């Protein structure tokens, strides 16, 4: 079902406020939560995750085994592309660990999260956990969600009007530059992770730093010991750029182009999660490639729900949203990118207008 994001906000937020956002959170969501729990969809799936983690680790090992076996060859660029895919899968596993979908214990989840995140792909688990928690609490809120902060890209016309620096420079053409910019996302994750080590709020800083630095040292040593300098740099570029594109293409369909909020615009929990999220239709291959994040609405409503239950939960959530009159947005993968890019182009109009006026 396709809806206008603006129409969705206009139709539902005032109504939710008039009944009291806090009370609605305790009624509408509580009823849905009971239905989901009674269907057994919050139960752990240890067998599923044992197979998934084994496959991810095993296929990553196969990739690095092929890297060693091939030696100093340009065929290594194909290995780099395969390992970019596996790095994305490791990131998705880290995401599930952070949400305690795999283990009930927070300590066990964090331990495995640091092994997959810090050691596996060079991304600080602690830094990402802090950022992602704030995103889940207030998705698409321009002042509270770090994922829509006006850093390089702008996400609303208000951000475009107030933009400075890089955002002002590229904001007018950001839709055209979106996918090229994703090639830098892998590098950005590494840099942001290292910077986060200096933060006083970083927990387990010693272990975070040790695992990050060990990843970087082993990764670079492998490249430059097996490959000539030119091929090593080419491998690094292909691996990290494709990793960034894959990761960006996994997360971009989820919220980009959906309603954003500002100031005290904060509907109740259920509407806050549903109205700002987009589901992506597809089959088993889509589920694997997007790591279950194509069921973004269900994931945001029930973050600790194991990935294999999201497809079943969708049936309940979609029906419940129709029952209480909350728009539920889902579309195909290509259409989701088209909607996100159209939104980026539309909100960049104030920058383009200012340039035409010579401002």
C-alpha positions as CSV (number, residue, x, y, z in Angstrom):
1,X,0.0,0.0,0.0
2,X,1.5,3.3,-1.1
3,X,0.8,6.5,0.9
4,X,1.9,10.1,0.9
5,X,4.2,10.5,4.0
6,X,2.9,14.1,4.5
7,X,-0.7,12.9,4.3
8,X,0.1,10.2,6.8
9,X,1.4,12.6,9.3
10,X,-1.4,15.1,8.8
11,X,-4.0,12.5,9.2
12,X,-2.7,10.6,12.3
13,X,-0.5,12.8,14.4
14,X,-3.1,15.4,15.4
15,X,-5.6,12.6,16.2
16,X,-3.0,10.9,18.3
17,X,-2.2,14.1,20.2
18,X,-5.8,14.9,20.9
19,X,-6.2,11.5,22.7
20,X,-2.9,11.9,24.5
21,X,0.3,10.4,23.1
22,X,1.4,8.7,26.3
23,X,-1.9,6.9,26.8
24,X,-2.1,5.8,23.2
25,X,1.4,4.3,23.6
26,X,0.0,2.2,26.4
27,X,-3.1,1.0,24.6
28,X,-2.6,0.6,20.9
29,X,0.9,-0.8,21.1
30,X,0.1,-2.9,24.2
31,X,-2.8,-4.6,22.3
32,X,-0.5,-5.3,19.3
33,X,2.3,-6.5,21.6
34,X,0.0,-9.0,23.3
35,X,-1.1,-10.5,19.9
36,X,2.5,-10.8,18.8
37,X,3.6,-12.4,22.0
38,X,0.7,-14.8,22.0
39,X,1.7,-15.9,18.5
40,X,5.1,-16.9,19.9
41,X,7.0,-14.4,17.8
42,X,9.2,-13.1,20.6
43,X,10.8,-16.5,21.3
44,X,14.5,-16.9,20.7
45,X,15.6,-18.9,17.6
46,X,19.0,-20.3,18.7
47,X,19.0,-22.9,15.8
48,X,18.5,-20.2,13.2
49,X,21.3,-18.0,14.5
50,X,23.6,-21.0,15.0
51,X,23.3,-21.7,11.3
52,X,23.4,-18.1,10.2
53,X,26.5,-17.2,12.3
54,X,28.2,-20.4,11.1
55,X,27.5,-19.6,7.5
56,X,28.7,-16.0,7.8
57,X,31.9,-17.0,9.6
58,X,32.5,-19.9,7.2
59,X,31.9,-18.0,4.0
60,X,34.2,-15.1,5.2
61,X,36.9,-17.7,6.0
62,X,36.4,-19.1,2.5
63,X,36.9,-15.6,1.0
64,X,40.1,-15.0,2.9
65,X,41.3,-18.5,2.0
66,X,40.8,-17.7,-1.7
67,X,42.7,-14.5,-1.1
68,X,45.7,-16.4,0.2
69,X,45.5,-19.0,-2.5
70,X,45.3,-16.6,-5.4
71,X,48.3,-14.6,-4.3
72,X,49.4,-11.5,-6.2
73,X,46.7,-11.5,-8.9
74,X,44.2,-9.0,-10.3
75,X,41.6,-11.7,-9.8
76,X,41.7,-10.6,-6.2
77,X,39.3,-7.8,-7.1
78,X,36.6,-10.5,-7.4
79,X,37.6,-11.7,-3.9
80,X,37.4,-8.1,-2.7
81,X,33.8,-7.8,-4.0
82,X,32.8,-11.1,-2.4
83,X,34.3,-10.0,1.0
84,X,32.5,-6.7,0.7
85,X,29.3,-8.7,0.6
86,X,30.4,-10.8,3.6
87,X,31.4,-7.6,5.5
88,X,27.9,-6.4,5.0
89,X,26.5,-9.6,6.4
90,X,28.8,-9.4,9.4
91,X,27.4,-5.9,10.0
92,X,23.9,-7.2,9.8
93,X,24.7,-9.9,12.4
94,X,26.3,-7.2,14.6
95,X,23.0,-5.4,14.3
96,X,21.0,-8.4,15.5
97,X,23.4,-8.9,18.4
98,X,23.0,-5.3,19.5
99,X,19.3,-5.8,19.7
100,X,19.6,-9.0,21.7
101,X,17.9,-11.0,19.1
102,X,20.5,-13.7,19.4
103,X,21.3,-13.9,23.1
104,X,19.1,-12.8,26.0
105,X,22.1,-11.6,28.0
106,X,23.3,-8.1,27.3
107,X,26.9,-9.0,28.3
108,X,27.0,-12.0,26.0
109,X,25.5,-9.9,23.2
110,X,28.0,-7.2,23.7
111,X,30.9,-9.6,23.7
112,X,29.9,-11.2,20.4
113,X,29.0,-7.8,19.0
114,X,32.5,-6.5,19.6
115,X,34.0,-9.7,18.0
116,X,31.8,-9.3,14.9
117,X,31.9,-5.5,14.8
118,X,35.3,-4.4,16.1
119,X,37.4,-7.4,15.1
120,X,35.4,-8.6,12.1
121,X,34.9,-5.4,10.1
122,X,36.6,-2.6,12.1
123,X,33.4,-0.9,13.3
124,X,33.1,0.1,17.0
125,X,30.2,-1.8,18.5
126,X,29.9,0.7,21.4
127,X,29.9,3.7,19.1
128,X,27.3,2.2,16.8
129,X,25.2,0.9,19.6
130,X,24.9,4.4,21.1
131,X,24.0,5.9,17.8
132,X,21.5,3.3,16.8
133,X,19.8,3.3,20.2
134,X,19.1,7.1,19.7
135,X,17.8,6.4,16.2
136,X,15.3,3.8,17.4
137,X,14.0,6.0,20.2
138,X,13.2,8.9,17.8
139,X,13.4,7.7,14.2
140,X,13.5,10.6,11.6
141,X,13.4,13.3,14.3
142,X,15.7,16.0,13.0
143,X,17.0,17.0,16.4
144,X,17.1,13.6,18.1
145,X,17.9,11.0,15.4
146,X,21.6,11.1,14.5
147,X,20.8,9.3,11.2
148,X,19.0,12.4,9.9
149,X,21.5,15.0,11.2
150,X,22.5,17.5,8.4
151,X,26.1,16.4,8.1
152,X,26.8,15.8,4.4
153,X,23.2,15.4,3.2
154,X,20.1,17.3,4.2
155,X,16.9,15.5,4.9
156,X,14.3,18.4,5.0
157,X,13.8,21.8,3.4
158,X,14.4,23.4,6.8
159,X,17.8,21.7,7.0
160,X,18.5,22.8,3.4
161,X,17.8,26.5,4.2
162,X,20.1,26.4,7.3
163,X,22.8,24.3,5.6
164,X,26.5,25.3,5.6
165,X,29.7,23.8,4.4
166,X,29.7,20.5,2.6
167,X,25.9,20.1,3.0
168,X,25.4,23.5,1.3
169,X,27.9,22.7,-1.4
170,X,26.3,19.4,-2.5
171,X,22.8,19.6,-1.1
172,X,21.2,20.9,-4.4
173,X,22.4,17.8,-6.3
174,X,22.5,15.3,-3.4
175,X,20.1,12.9,-5.1
176,X,22.6,12.4,-8.0
177,X,25.5,12.1,-5.6
178,X,23.9,9.7,-3.1
179,X,25.2,6.4,-4.5
180,X,28.7,7.8,-5.2
181,X,28.9,9.1,-1.7
182,X,28.0,5.6,-0.4
183,X,31.4,4.4,-1.6
184,X,32.9,6.4,1.3
185,X,30.6,5.0,3.9
186,X,32.9,2.0,4.8
187,X,35.8,4.4,5.4
188,X,33.5,6.7,7.4
189,X,32.6,3.9,9.7
190,X,36.2,3.1,10.4
191,X,37.1,6.8,11.0
192,X,34.1,7.4,13.2
193,X,34.9,4.3,15.2
194,X,38.4,5.4,15.9
195,X,37.2,8.9,16.8
196,X,34.7,7.5,19.3
197,X,37.5,5.9,21.3
198,X,38.4,9.4,22.5
199,X,34.9,9.9,24.0
200,X,34.7,9.8,27.8
201,X,31.3,8.0,27.5
202,X,32.7,5.1,25.5
203,X,32.3,1.9,27.6
204,X,34.9,-0.9,27.5
205,X,37.3,1.5,25.8
206,X,40.3,-0.8,26.2
207,X,38.7,-3.8,24.6
208,X,37.1,-1.7,21.9
209,X,40.4,-0.1,21.0
210,X,42.4,-3.4,21.1
211,X,40.0,-5.2,18.8
212,X,39.7,-2.2,16.4
213,X,43.5,-1.8,16.1
214,X,44.0,-5.6,15.8
215,X,41.5,-5.6,12.9
216,X,43.3,-2.8,11.1
217,X,46.8,-4.2,11.7
218,X,45.9,-7.7,10.5
219,X,43.9,-6.5,7.5
220,X,46.6,-4.1,6.2
221,X,49.3,-6.7,6.9
222,X,47.5,-9.3,4.9
223,X,47.0,-7.0,1.9
224,X,50.5,-5.8,1.7
225,X,52.2,-9.1,2.4
226,X,50.2,-11.0,-0.2
227,X,49.7,-8.3,-2.8
228,X,52.0,-5.8,-4.5
229,X,51.4,-2.2,-3.2
230,X,49.3,-1.2,-6.3
231,X,47.1,-4.3,-6.1
232,X,46.8,-3.9,-2.3
233,X,45.5,-0.4,-2.6
234,X,43.1,-1.5,-5.4
235,X,41.8,-4.4,-3.2
236,X,41.3,-2.0,-0.3
237,X,39.4,0.5,-2.5
238,X,37.2,-2.2,-4.1
239,X,36.5,-3.9,-0.8
240,X,35.7,-0.8,1.3
241,X,33.8,1.1,-1.4
242,X,31.5,-1.9,-2.3
243,X,31.1,-2.6,1.4
244,X,29.9,1.0,1.9
245,X,27.5,0.8,-1.1
246,X,26.1,-2.5,0.1
247,X,25.6,-1.2,3.7
248,X,24.0,2.0,2.5
249,X,21.7,0.2,0.1
250,X,20.6,-2.0,3.1
251,X,19.8,0.9,5.4
252,X,18.6,3.6,2.9
253,X,15.2,2.1,2.0
254,X,14.2,1.9,5.7
255,X,13.5,5.6,6.5
256,X,14.7,7.9,3.8
257,X,11.9,9.8,2.2
258,X,9.5,9.0,5.1
259,X,8.1,11.7,7.3
260,X,10.5,13.6,9.6
261,X,9.7,15.4,12.8
262,X,11.0,18.5,14.5
263,X,10.8,20.1,18.0
264,X,7.9,18.7,20.1
265,X,6.4,16.8,17.1
266,X,6.5,13.4,18.7
267,X,3.5,11.1,18.2
268,X,3.0,8.0,20.4
269,X,5.3,5.1,20.2
270,X,3.4,3.0,17.7
271,X,2.8,5.8,15.2
272,X,6.3,7.2,15.7
273,X,7.7,3.9,14.5
274,X,5.2,3.0,11.8
275,X,4.9,6.4,10.1
276,X,8.6,6.9,9.8
277,X,9.4,3.4,8.5
278,X,9.1,1.7,5.1
279,X,8.9,-2.0,4.4
280,X,10.4,-3.5,1.3
281,X,8.5,-6.2,-0.5
282,X,10.5,-9.3,-1.7
283,X,11.1,-12.9,-1.3
284,X,13.8,-15.0,0.5
285,X,16.7,-13.4,-1.4
286,X,15.6,-9.9,-0.3
287,X,15.4,-11.2,3.3
288,X,18.9,-12.5,3.1
289,X,20.5,-9.5,1.3
290,X,18.8,-6.9,3.6
291,X,19.2,-9.1,6.7
292,X,15.5,-8.8,7.6
293,X,15.6,-5.0,7.7
294,X,13.2,-5.0,4.8
295,X,10.6,-5.6,7.6
296,X,11.6,-2.3,9.1
297,X,8.2,-1.5,10.6
298,X,8.1,-4.7,12.5
299,X,11.7,-4.4,13.5
300,X,11.2,-0.9,14.9
301,X,8.1,-2.0,16.8
302,X,9.8,-5.1,18.2
303,X,13.6,-4.6,18.0
304,X,14.5,-7.8,19.9
305,X,12.3,-10.0,17.7
306,X,14.4,-12.6,15.9
307,X,14.8,-11.9,12.2
308,X,13.0,-15.1,11.0
309,X,9.8,-14.1,12.8
310,X,9.6,-10.7,11.2
311,X,7.8,-12.0,8.0
312,X,5.1,-13.7,10.2
313,X,4.8,-10.6,12.4
314,X,4.2,-8.5,9.3
315,X,0.8,-10.1,8.8
316,X,-0.3,-9.2,12.3
317,X,1.1,-5.7,12.2
318,X,-0.3,-4.8,8.8
319,X,-3.8,-6.0,9.8
320,X,-3.6,-4.2,13.1
321,X,-2.6,-0.9,11.5
322,X,-5.5,-1.2,9.1
323,X,-7.8,-1.9,12.1
324,X,-6.8,1.3,14.0
325,X,-6.4,3.5,10.9
326,X,-2.6,3.9,10.9
327,X,-1.1,4.0,7.4
328,X,1.4,1.2,6.7
329,X,3.8,1.8,3.9
330,X,5.5,-0.9,1.9
331,X,7.0,-1.0,-1.6
332,X,9.4,-2.8,-3.9
333,X,13.2,-2.4,-3.5
334,X,13.7,-0.3,-6.6
335,X,10.7,1.8,-5.8
336,X,12.1,2.4,-2.3
337,X,15.3,3.8,-3.7
338,X,13.3,5.9,-6.1
339,X,11.2,7.4,-3.3
340,X,14.3,8.1,-1.2
341,X,16.1,9.8,-4.1
342,X,13.0,11.8,-5.0
343,X,12.9,13.0,-1.4
344,X,16.5,14.0,-1.4
345,X,16.0,16.0,-4.6
346,X,12.9,17.7,-3.4
347,X,14.3,18.9,-0.1
348,X,17.4,20.3,-1.9
349,X,15.3,22.8,-3.8
350,X,16.0,25.7,-1.4
351,X,19.7,25.4,-2.1
352,X,19.1,25.2,-5.9
353,X,16.8,28.2,-5.7
354,X,19.4,30.2,-3.7
355,X,22.0,29.5,-6.3
356,X,19.8,30.5,-9.1
357,X,19.2,33.8,-7.2
358,X,22.9,34.2,-6.8
359,X,22.8,34.0,-3.0
